[in-house]
Amino acid sequence: MEELASGIAVDDLTEKEVLIEELIEKEETIGTLPIQQKKDKDAAEDIRKKAMESMGETRKRKSSGGSTDDDQPRERKTPTKRCAQPLIDFLQDKTNSDRELHQQELEIKKKEQENQQEMIQSMMLQQQQMNQAFLSVVHKLLEK
């Protein structure tokens, strides 16, 4: 860009300049890391304290006004008794439909085999007729 604007060719960055730019970028990223590390460390310490306290201390902490969203007990949903009948009906229907499909496939295969058998028999019959015709022609030729 500078080359076109001023008409002067600009040399590429030297190795030292490239290394200096990389160091500057690393310093900038390192500057933000301690803040994030401090937040992570504080959160981990708070979790560790909560895990180490006894049941009595936990009750006291929860009963005092300083509870947070994480400290409040979650409402338990009363377990509802699920009826298994719809599942059983579904599985029976699926089994019946699978069985019917399998029976249909077997019937189709059986018909295909029968068709192949008939085709083979007709080909054999045709071959026998051709052989007999050939023999009769050869027999007539030999009689002459």
ZATINU-471495 format. One line per 3 residues: number of its first residue (from 1); their letters; for each residue x, y, z of N, C-alpha, C, O. Coordinates in Angstrom, 1 decimal. Example, Ala and Ser with C-alpha at 12.3 -4.5 7.8 and 13.67 -1.06 7.14 Angstrom:
BEGIN
1 = AS = 13.2:-5.7:7.8:12.3:-4.5:7.8:13.2:-3.3:7.8:14.2:-3.3:8.5  12.8:-2.2:7.1:13.7:-1.1:7.1:12.9:0.0:7.9:13.4:1.1:8.0
end
This chain:
BEGIN
1 = MEE = 0.8:-1.2:0.0:0.0:0.0:0.0:0.9:1.2:0.0:0.7:2.2:-0.8  1.9:1.3:0.9:2.8:2.4:1.0:3.6:2.6:-0.3:3.9:3.7:-0.8  3.8:1.4:-1.0:4.6:1.4:-2.2:3.9:2.2:-3.3:4.5:3.0:-4.0
4 = LAS = 2.6:2.0:-3.4:1.8:2.7:-4.4:1.6:4.1:-4.0:1.6:5.0:-4.9  1.4:4.4:-2.7:1.1:5.8:-2.3:2.3:6.7:-2.5:2.1:7.8:-3.0  3.5:6.3:-2.1:4.6:7.2:-2.2:5.6:6.9:-3.3:6.4:7.7:-3.7
7 = GIA = 5.4:5.7:-3.9:6.3:5.3:-5.0:7.6:4.8:-4.5:8.5:4.6:-5.3  7.7:4.6:-3.2:9.0:4.0:-2.6:8.7:2.6:-2.2:7.7:2.3:-1.6  9.6:1.8:-2.5:9.5:0.4:-2.1:9.8:0.2:-0.6:10.9:0.7:-0.2
10 = VDD = 9.0:-0.5:0.1:9.2:-0.6:1.5:9.7:-2.0:1.7:9.3:-3.0:1.2  10.8:-2.1:2.5:11.5:-3.4:2.8:10.6:-4.2:3.7:9.8:-3.6:4.6  10.6:-5.5:3.6:9.9:-6.4:4.5:10.5:-6.2:5.9:11.6:-5.8:6.1
13 = LTE = 9.7:-6.6:6.9:10.1:-6.6:8.3:11.3:-7.5:8.5:11.4:-8.6:8.0  12.2:-7.0:9.3:13.4:-7.8:9.6:13.0:-8.9:10.6:11.9:-8.8:11.2  13.8:-9.8:10.8:13.5:-10.9:11.8:13.4:-10.3:13.2:12.5:-10.7:14.0
16 = KEV = 14.2:-9.3:13.5:14.1:-8.7:14.9:12.7:-8.0:15.0:12.1:-8.1:16.1  12.3:-7.3:14.0:11.0:-6.6:14.1:9.9:-7.5:14.2:8.9:-7.2:15.0  9.9:-8.7:13.5:8.9:-9.7:13.6:8.8:-10.2:15.1:7.7:-10.4:15.6
19 = LIE = 10.0:-10.5:15.6:10.1:-11.0:17.0:9.6:-10.0:18.0:8.9:-10.4:19.0  9.9:-8.7:17.8:9.4:-7.7:18.7:7.9:-7.6:18.7:7.3:-7.5:19.7  7.3:-7.7:17.5:5.9:-7.6:17.4:5.2:-8.8:18.1:4.2:-8.7:18.7
22 = ELI = 5.8:-10.0:17.9:5.3:-11.2:18.6:5.3:-11.0:20.1:4.4:-11.4:20.8  6.4:-10.5:20.6:6.6:-10.2:22.1:5.5:-9.2:22.6:4.9:-9.4:23.6  5.3:-8.2:21.8:4.3:-7.2:22.2:2.9:-7.9:22.3:2.1:-7.6:23.2
25 = EKE = 2.5:-8.7:21.3:1.3:-9.4:21.3:1.1:-10.3:22.5:0.1:-10.4:23.1  2.2:-11.0:22.8:2.2:-11.9:24.0:2.0:-11.1:25.3:1.3:-11.6:26.2  2.7:-10.0:25.4:2.5:-9.2:26.6:1.1:-8.7:26.8:0.5:-8.7:27.9
28 = ETI = 0.4:-8.3:25.7:-0.9:-7.9:25.7:-1.9:-9.0:26.2:-2.8:-8.8:27.0  -1.6:-10.2:25.7:-2.5:-11.3:26.1:-2.2:-11.7:27.6:-3.1:-12.2:28.3  -1.0:-11.6:28.0:-0.6:-12.0:29.4:-1.3:-11.0:30.4:-1.6:-11.4:31.5
31 = GTL = -1.4:-9.8:30.0:-2.0:-8.7:30.8:-3.4:-9.1:31.2:-3.9:-8.7:32.3  -4.2:-9.8:30.4:-5.6:-10.1:30.7:-5.7:-11.4:31.4:-6.7:-11.7:32.0  -4.7:-12.3:31.4:-4.8:-13.6:32.0:-4.9:-13.5:33.5:-5.7:-14.2:34.1
34 = PIQ = -4.1:-12.7:34.2:-4.2:-12.7:35.7:-5.6:-12.3:36.2:-6.0:-12.9:37.2  -6.3:-11.5:35.5:-7.6:-11.1:36.0:-8.6:-12.3:35.9:-9.3:-12.6:36.9  -8.5:-13.0:34.8:-9.3:-14.2:34.6:-8.9:-15.3:35.6:-9.8:-16.0:36.1
37 = QKK = -7.6:-15.5:35.8:-7.1:-16.5:36.7:-7.6:-16.2:38.2:-7.9:-17.1:38.9  -7.6:-14.9:38.5:-8.1:-14.6:39.9:-9.5:-14.9:40.0:-9.9:-15.4:41.1  -10.4:-14.6:39.0:-11.8:-14.9:39.1:-12.0:-16.4:39.2:-12.8:-16.9:40.1
40 = DKD = -11.2:-17.2:38.4:-11.3:-18.7:38.5:-10.9:-19.2:39.8:-11.5:-20.1:40.4  -9.8:-18.6:40.4:-9.3:-19.1:41.7:-10.3:-18.8:42.8:-10.5:-19.6:43.7  -10.9:-17.6:42.8:-11.9:-17.2:43.8:-13.1:-18.2:43.7:-13.6:-18.6:44.7
43 = AAE = -13.6:-18.5:42.5:-14.7:-19.4:42.3:-14.4:-20.8:42.8:-15.2:-21.4:43.5  -13.2:-21.2:42.5:-12.8:-22.6:43.0:-12.7:-22.6:44.5:-13.1:-23.6:45.1  -12.2:-21.6:45.1:-12.0:-21.5:46.5:-13.4:-21.6:47.2:-13.6:-22.2:48.2
46 = DIR = -14.4:-20.8:46.7:-15.7:-20.8:47.2:-16.4:-22.2:47.1:-17.0:-22.6:48.1  -16.2:-22.8:46.0:-16.7:-24.2:45.9:-16.1:-25.1:46.8:-16.8:-26.0:47.4  -14.8:-25.0:47.0:-14.0:-25.9:47.9:-14.6:-25.7:49.4:-14.7:-26.7:50.1
49 = KKA = -14.8:-24.4:49.8:-15.3:-24.2:51.1:-16.7:-24.8:51.3:-16.9:-25.4:52.4  -17.5:-24.6:50.3:-18.9:-25.2:50.5:-18.8:-26.7:50.5:-19.6:-27.3:51.3  -17.9:-27.3:49.8:-17.8:-28.8:49.8:-17.2:-29.3:51.2:-17.6:-30.4:51.6
52 = MES = -16.4:-28.5:51.8:-15.8:-28.9:53.1:-16.6:-28.7:54.3:-16.4:-29.3:55.4  -17.6:-27.8:54.2:-18.4:-27.5:55.4:-19.3:-28.7:55.8:-19.7:-29.5:55.0  -19.6:-28.8:57.1:-20.4:-29.9:57.6:-21.9:-29.6:57.3:-22.3:-28.5:56.9
55 = MGE = -22.7:-30.6:57.5:-24.1:-30.5:57.3:-24.8:-29.4:58.1:-25.6:-28.6:57.6  -24.3:-29.3:59.4:-24.9:-28.2:60.3:-24.5:-26.8:59.8:-25.3:-25.9:59.8  -23.3:-26.7:59.3:-22.9:-25.4:58.8:-23.6:-25.0:57.5:-23.9:-23.9:57.3
58 = TRK = -23.9:-26.0:56.8:-24.6:-25.8:55.5:-26.1:-25.3:55.8:-26.6:-24.4:55.2  -26.7:-25.9:56.8:-28.0:-25.5:57.2:-28.0:-24.1:57.8:-28.9:-23.3:57.5  -27.0:-23.8:58.6:-26.9:-22.4:59.1:-26.7:-21.4:58.0:-27.3:-20.3:58.0
61 = RKS = -25.8:-21.7:57.0:-25.6:-20.8:55.9:-26.8:-20.6:55.1:-27.1:-19.5:54.6  -27.6:-21.7:54.9:-28.8:-21.6:54.1:-29.9:-20.8:54.8:-30.7:-20.1:54.2  -30.0:-21.0:56.1:-31.0:-20.3:56.9:-30.7:-18.9:57.1:-31.6:-18.1:57.2
64 = SGG = -29.4:-18.5:57.0:-29.1:-17.1:57.1:-29.5:-16.4:55.8:-29.6:-17.1:54.8  -29.6:-15.1:55.8:-30.0:-14.4:54.6:-29.1:-14.4:53.4:-29.4:-13.9:52.3  -27.9:-14.9:53.6:-26.8:-14.7:52.5:-26.8:-15.9:51.6:-25.7:-16.3:51.1
67 = STD = -27.9:-16.5:51.3:-27.9:-17.6:50.3:-28.0:-17.1:48.9:-28.6:-16.1:48.6  -27.4:-17.8:48.0:-27.4:-17.4:46.6:-28.3:-18.4:45.9:-28.9:-19.3:46.5  -28.4:-18.2:44.6:-29.2:-19.1:43.8:-28.7:-20.6:43.8:-29.5:-21.5:43.8
70 = DDQ = -27.4:-20.7:43.9:-26.8:-22.1:43.9:-27.1:-22.8:45.2:-27.2:-24.0:45.3  -27.3:-22.0:46.3:-27.5:-22.5:47.7:-28.9:-23.0:47.9:-29.1:-23.9:48.7  -29.9:-22.4:47.2:-31.3:-22.7:47.4:-31.6:-24.1:47.0:-31.1:-24.5:45.9
73 = PRE = -32.3:-24.8:47.8:-32.6:-26.2:47.4:-33.5:-26.2:46.2:-34.4:-25.3:46.0  -33.3:-27.1:45.3:-34.1:-27.2:44.1:-35.4:-27.9:44.4:-35.4:-28.8:45.3  -36.5:-27.5:43.8:-37.7:-28.1:44.1:-37.7:-29.5:43.4:-37.4:-29.7:42.3
76 = RKT = -38.1:-30.4:44.2:-38.1:-31.8:43.7:-39.5:-32.0:43.1:-40.6:-31.7:43.7  -39.5:-32.6:41.9:-40.7:-33.0:41.3:-41.1:-34.3:41.9:-40.4:-35.2:42.0  -42.4:-34.4:42.2:-42.9:-35.6:42.7:-42.9:-36.6:41.6:-43.4:-36.4:40.5
79 = PTK = -42.4:-37.8:41.8:-42.3:-38.8:40.7:-43.7:-39.2:40.3:-44.5:-39.6:41.2  -44.0:-39.1:39.1:-45.3:-39.6:38.6:-45.2:-41.0:38.1:-44.2:-41.4:37.5  -46.2:-41.8:38.5:-46.2:-43.2:38.1:-46.6:-43.2:36.6:-47.6:-42.8:36.2
82 = RCA = -45.7:-43.8:35.9:-45.9:-43.9:34.4:-46.6:-45.2:34.1:-46.2:-46.3:34.6  -47.5:-45.1:33.3:-48.2:-46.3:32.9:-47.4:-47.0:31.7:-47.1:-46.3:30.7  -47.2:-48.2:31.8:-46.4:-48.9:30.8:-47.2:-49.5:29.7:-46.7:-50.0:28.7
85 = QPL = -48.6:-49.4:29.8:-49.4:-50.0:28.9:-49.3:-49.4:27.5:-49.2:-50.1:26.5  -49.1:-48.0:27.3:-48.9:-47.5:25.9:-47.6:-48.1:25.3:-47.6:-48.4:24.1  -46.6:-48.2:26.1:-45.3:-48.8:25.6:-45.5:-50.2:25.2:-45.0:-50.7:24.1
88 = IDF = -46.2:-51.0:26.0:-46.5:-52.4:25.7:-47.3:-52.5:24.4:-47.0:-53.3:23.5  -48.3:-51.7:24.3:-49.1:-51.7:23.1:-48.3:-51.4:21.8:-48.4:-52.0:20.8  -47.5:-50.4:22.0:-46.6:-50.0:20.8:-45.7:-51.1:20.4:-45.6:-51.4:19.3
91 = LQD = -45.1:-51.7:21.4:-44.2:-52.8:21.1:-44.9:-54.0:20.5:-44.3:-54.7:19.6  -46.1:-54.3:21.0:-46.9:-55.4:20.4:-47.2:-55.1:18.9:-47.1:-55.9:18.1  -47.7:-53.9:18.7:-48.0:-53.5:17.3:-46.8:-53.5:16.4:-46.8:-54.0:15.3
94 = KTN = -45.7:-53.1:16.9:-44.4:-53.1:16.1:-44.0:-54.5:15.8:-43.6:-54.9:14.7  -44.1:-55.4:16.8:-43.8:-56.8:16.6:-44.7:-57.5:15.6:-44.2:-58.2:14.7  -46.0:-57.2:15.7:-46.9:-57.7:14.7:-46.6:-57.2:13.3:-46.7:-58.0:12.4
97 = SDR = -46.4:-55.9:13.2:-46.1:-55.4:11.8:-44.8:-56.0:11.3:-44.7:-56.2:10.1  -43.8:-56.1:12.2:-42.5:-56.7:11.7:-42.7:-58.2:11.3:-42.2:-58.6:10.3  -43.5:-58.9:12.0:-43.8:-60.3:11.7:-44.5:-60.4:10.3:-44.2:-61.2:9.5
100 = ELH = -45.5:-59.5:10.1:-46.2:-59.5:8.8:-45.3:-59.2:7.7:-45.4:-59.8:6.6  -44.5:-58.2:7.9:-43.5:-57.8:6.9:-42.6:-58.9:6.5:-42.3:-59.2:5.4  -42.1:-59.6:7.6:-41.2:-60.8:7.4:-41.9:-61.9:6.6:-41.4:-62.5:5.7
103 = QQE = -43.2:-62.1:6.9:-44.0:-63.2:6.2:-44.2:-62.8:4.7:-44.1:-63.6:3.8  -44.4:-61.5:4.5:-44.5:-61.0:3.1:-43.2:-61.2:2.3:-43.3:-61.6:1.2  -42.1:-60.9:3.0:-40.8:-61.1:2.3:-40.6:-62.6:2.0:-40.1:-62.9:0.9
106 = LEI = -40.9:-63.4:2.9:-40.8:-64.9:2.7:-41.6:-65.3:1.5:-41.2:-66.1:0.7  -42.9:-64.8:1.5:-43.8:-65.2:0.4:-43.2:-64.7:-1.0:-43.2:-65.5:-2.0  -42.7:-63.5:-1.0:-42.1:-63.0:-2.2:-40.9:-63.9:-2.7:-40.8:-64.2:-3.9
109 = KKK = -40.0:-64.2:-1.7:-38.9:-65.1:-2.1:-39.3:-66.4:-2.6:-38.8:-67.0:-3.5  -40.4:-67.0:-2.0:-40.9:-68.3:-2.4:-41.4:-68.2:-3.8:-41.2:-69.1:-4.6  -42.2:-67.1:-4.1:-42.7:-67.0:-5.5:-41.6:-66.8:-6.5:-41.6:-67.3:-7.6
112 = EQE = -40.5:-66.1:-6.1:-39.4:-65.9:-7.0:-38.7:-67.2:-7.3:-38.4:-67.5:-8.4  -38.6:-68.1:-6.3:-38.0:-69.4:-6.5:-38.8:-70.2:-7.3:-38.3:-71.0:-8.2  -40.1:-70.2:-7.1:-41.0:-71.0:-8.0:-40.9:-70.5:-9.4:-40.9:-71.3:-10.3
115 = NQQ = -40.9:-69.2:-9.7:-40.8:-68.7:-11.0:-39.5:-69.1:-11.7:-39.4:-69.5:-12.8  -38.4:-69.1:-10.9:-37.1:-69.6:-11.4:-37.2:-71.1:-11.8:-36.6:-71.5:-12.8  -37.8:-71.8:-10.9:-37.9:-73.3:-11.1:-38.7:-73.5:-12.4:-38.4:-74.4:-13.2
118 = EMI = -39.8:-72.8:-12.6:-40.6:-73.0:-13.8:-39.8:-72.6:-15.0:-39.9:-73.3:-16.1  -39.1:-71.5:-14.9:-38.3:-71.1:-16.1:-37.2:-72.1:-16.4:-37.0:-72.4:-17.6  -36.6:-72.7:-15.4:-35.6:-73.8:-15.7:-36.3:-75.0:-16.3:-35.7:-75.5:-17.3
121 = QSM = -37.4:-75.4:-15.8:-38.1:-76.5:-16.4:-38.5:-76.2:-17.9:-38.4:-77.1:-18.7  -39.0:-75.0:-18.1:-39.4:-74.7:-19.5:-38.2:-74.7:-20.4:-38.3:-75.1:-21.6  -37.1:-74.2:-19.9:-35.8:-74.2:-20.7:-35.4:-75.7:-21.0:-34.9:-76.0:-22.1
124 = MLQ = -35.5:-76.5:-20.0:-35.1:-77.9:-20.2:-36.0:-78.6:-21.2:-35.6:-79.4:-22.1  -37.3:-78.3:-21.1:-38.3:-78.9:-22.1:-37.9:-78.4:-23.5:-38.0:-79.2:-24.4  -37.7:-77.1:-23.6:-37.3:-76.5:-24.9:-36.0:-77.2:-25.4:-35.9:-77.5:-26.6
127 = QQQ = -35.1:-77.4:-24.6:-33.8:-78.0:-25.0:-34.1:-79.5:-25.5:-33.5:-79.9:-26.5  -34.9:-80.2:-24.7:-35.2:-81.6:-25.2:-35.9:-81.6:-26.5:-35.6:-82.4:-27.4  -36.8:-80.6:-26.7:-37.5:-80.6:-28.0:-36.5:-80.3:-29.1:-36.6:-80.8:-30.2
130 = MNQ = -35.6:-79.4:-28.9:-34.6:-79.0:-29.9:-33.7:-80.2:-30.2:-33.4:-80.5:-31.3  -33.4:-81.0:-29.1:-32.5:-82.2:-29.3:-33.3:-83.2:-30.1:-32.7:-83.8:-31.0  -34.6:-83.4:-29.9:-35.4:-84.4:-30.6:-35.5:-83.9:-32.1:-35.4:-84.8:-33.0
133 = AFL = -35.7:-82.6:-32.3:-35.8:-82.1:-33.7:-34.5:-82.3:-34.4:-34.5:-82.7:-35.6  -33.4:-82.1:-33.7:-32.1:-82.3:-34.3:-31.9:-83.7:-34.7:-31.4:-84.0:-35.7  -32.2:-84.6:-33.7:-32.0:-86.1:-34.0:-32.9:-86.5:-35.1:-32.5:-87.4:-35.9
136 = SVV = -34.1:-86.0:-35.2:-35.0:-86.4:-36.3:-34.4:-86.0:-37.7:-34.5:-86.7:-38.7  -33.9:-84.7:-37.7:-33.2:-84.2:-38.9:-32.0:-85.1:-39.3:-31.8:-85.4:-40.4  -31.2:-85.4:-38.3:-30.0:-86.2:-38.5:-30.4:-87.6:-39.0:-29.8:-88.2:-39.9
139 = HKL = -31.5:-88.2:-38.4:-32.0:-89.5:-38.7:-32.5:-89.5:-40.2:-32.2:-90.5:-40.9  -33.2:-88.4:-40.6:-33.7:-88.4:-42.0:-32.6:-88.2:-42.9:-32.6:-88.8:-44.0  -31.5:-87.5:-42.6:-30.4:-87.3:-43.5:-29.6:-88.6:-43.6:-29.1:-88.9:-44.7
142 = LEK = -29.6:-89.4:-42.6:-28.8:-90.7:-42.6:-29.6:-91.7:-43.4:-29.0:-92.6:-44.1  -30.9:-91.7:-43.5:-31.8:-92.6:-44.2:-31.6:-92.3:-45.7:-31.8:-93.3:-46.5  -31.3:-91.2:-46.1:-31.2:-90.9:-47.6:-29.9:-91.3:-48.1:-29.6:-91.1:-49.3
end
